[in-house]
Structure formats: structure tokens, C-alpha cells
Amino acid sequence: MFAANIVKLTRQLYPLGRAFKFFNKSYLEAVHTALGEVEVKTYRDAISLLDSLLPDNDNFTAGDATDWERRLGMINNVSVSLNDRKLAIKRKLAFPGDTKYRQHWLFLESQLQAAGFDVYVYENRFDDGGSIVTKIPDNIGSFQHGEFEHGEFEHGEFDVIKCVNHISEDLDLNWNIGSNYRSTFYIGASLGTKDQYGVVSAALPLADVSDLFATVSIDRKEEFRQLILRIKPAQTAALLFINYV
């Protein structure tokens, strides 16, 4: 039907003289019908190309997502939903934008959320009744085995997780933070209320320690850690209150 429309438009472009008329089922009409099929394919290919350029439309496919992840050096995982993959690609294409403070906690938080991760970033700066102090994870919540019902969190995920230098969690497991936690920050769900300077006021003891933990799909675990590593200052360590499900 689309080719027929092109043939109809082509008729209107011919001069009105008798020599230029072509009739139904004539050879001239057959030629333009064939040309119309080629033009339809060209048009559809152009539209498909436009659809694959940006992940901002419903015609952006999983194959397009795979191509963009390869081009952008992103982790490819076909188990992740197409919608989450599109969010991550859009964030990467827009990075770094015109933001000057690209290692600020607000920027890291906005980038994680733009990629589809429902998490919050907290500097290790806590209001201790008038003075600002750093806190180790045990000062924020207790993580003794058995505190949660077995099965509520994955076994081994009760404690805070380090993200320092490696996408693989195991390679950062034994990294020694030392006694000074000034170069650490936390990522999780709710650690307290942040003021305009990023200082956290935490209500302790916590009513439910599990409130600290944000949830991230286990299919996006490596992608999540890669994004943190690419934005955070190199000398800092991220301490993650994350439950992977």
C-alpha cells in the first residue's frame, strides 16, 4: 500500500502532456511500482537507523542496546531488562554533560539513579551532637549473623560491602581501609537525613537495620560497581549497604 502511494505521488510529478502519461497496468507503471518498493525499503531503513541512534523510543531493540554497550565499553548482560539497559545507555551518552563537580556525592548519586539504581550516596560525615565525625559501619548498624531472618538477605550480604578498585567484589574483600575512614563514603537506602552540606544526621539506634540496605538486581551487580568506580575519586572507598536479589 505504501508503494502504491509513492506511485501515485510520482504520477503527479510528471508533465501533463500525453507523452508522459502512464496508464494502469502499463510497463511504465510497473517500472515505477518496482522503484516504489525500493524507495519504501530505503525509507524504512532510514527510520530504523534513526530509531537505533538513541534509546528514546519503543523501536530501540535489545540488539541496538547490545551494540551501544559494546561501543561505550559498558557491561553487557541480556538478563537485564531492556528498559534498564536503555536508562544506562542514556546516562552514558549524556555523561559528563556540563557538570563541573563530577566527583561530588550529589553527582554520583544522580548518575546512579539516572541509570535506574534506587540508591543514595552519603558522605562519611555525621553530626555527632554538634561536631562532625566519621563512622565505621558498626557505628551505623549491627550486622551480627542471625539478626535477620535467614532468607531475607542473601547469605554473606549482612555486612557492608567494599567497592574500591575492582568490579569483582571478591578482589576488594580484603582491602584494608585502616583506622581512618575519612576517605570512605556509603551507598545504601536510608542512613539518615542529609543537610545542604552533606552532613548526615542519623537516628540511632535504628528501628530496623534492614532499612540501611538498598536493593539492586544481581544481574546488574557488575554494572553497578563499574559505574561507581568510574565516577568516584580514586583514593576513596565506597561502602555498600546493598542487597542483591
C-alpha positions, 0 to 999 in steps of 0.5 A, spaced: 500 500 500 505 504 501 508 503 494 502 504 491 502 511 494 509 513 492 506 511 485 501 515 485 505 521 488 510 520 482 504 520 477 503 527 479 510 529 478 510 528 471 508 533 465 501 533 463 502 532 456 500 525 453 507 523 452 508 522 459 502 519 461 502 512 464 496 508 464 494 502 469 497 496 468 502 499 463 510 497 463 511 504 465 507 503 471 510 497 473 517 500 472 515 505 477 511 500 482 518 496 482 522 503 484 516 504 489 518 498 493 525 500 493 524 507 495 519 504 501 525 499 503 530 505 503 525 509 507 524 504 512 531 503 513 532 510 514 527 510 520 530 504 523 537 507 523 534 513 526 530 509 531 537 505 533 541 512 534 538 513 541 534 509 546 528 514 546 523 510 543 519 503 543 523 501 536 530 501 540 531 493 540 535 489 545 540 488 539 541 496 538 542 496 546 547 490 545 551 494 540 551 501 544 554 497 550 559 494 546 561 501 543 561 505 550 565 499 553 559 498 558 557 491 561 553 487 557 548 482 560 541 480 556 538 478 563 537 485 564 531 488 562 531 492 556 528 498 559 534 498 564 539 497 559 536 503 555 536 508 562 544 506 562 545 507 555 542 514 556 546 516 562 552 514 558 551 518 552 549 524 556 555 523 561 559 528 563 554 533 560 556 540 563 557 538 570 563 541 573 563 537 580 563 530 577 566 527 583 561 530 588 556 525 592 550 529 589 553 527 582 554 520 583 548 519 586 544 522 580 548 518 575 546 512 579 539 513 579 539 516 572 541 509 570 535 506 574 539 504 581 534 506 587 540 508 591 543 514 595 550 516 596 552 519 603 558 522 605 562 519 611 560 525 615 555 525 621 553 530 626 555 527 632 551 532 637 554 538 634 561 536 631 562 532 625 565 525 625 566 519 621 563 512 622 565 505 621 559 501 619 558 498 626 557 505 628 551 505 623 548 498 624 549 491 627 550 486 622 551 480 627 549 473 623 542 471 625 539 478 626 535 477 620 531 472 618 535 467 614 532 468 607 531 475 607 538 477 605 542 473 601 547 469 605 554 473 606 550 480 604 549 482 612 555 486 612 557 492 608 560 491 602 567 494 599 567 497 592 574 500 591 578 498 585 575 492 582 568 490 579 569 483 582 567 484 589 571 478 591 578 482 589 576 488 594 574 483 600 580 484 603 582 491 602 584 494 608 581 501 609 585 502 616 583 506 622 581 512 618 575 512 614 575 519 612 576 517 605 570 512 605 563 514 603 556 509 603 551 507 598 545 504 601 537 506 602 536 510 608 542 512 613 539 518 615 537 525 613 542 529 609 543 537 610 545 542 604 552 540 606 552 533 606 552 532 613 548 526 615 544 526 621 542 519 623 537 516 628 540 511 632 539 506 634 535 504 628 528 501 628 530 496 623 537 495 620 534 492 614 532 499 612 540 501 611 540 496 605 538 498 598 536 493 593 539 492 586 538 486 581 544 481 581 544 481 574 546 488 574 551 487 580 557 488 575 554 494 572 553 497 578 560 497 581 563 499 574 559 505 574 561 507 581 568 506 580 568 510 574 565 516 577 568 516 584 575 519 586 580 514 586 583 514 593 576 513 596 572 507 598 565 506 597 561 502 602 555 498 600 549 497 604 546 493 598 542 487 597 542 483 591 536 479 589 
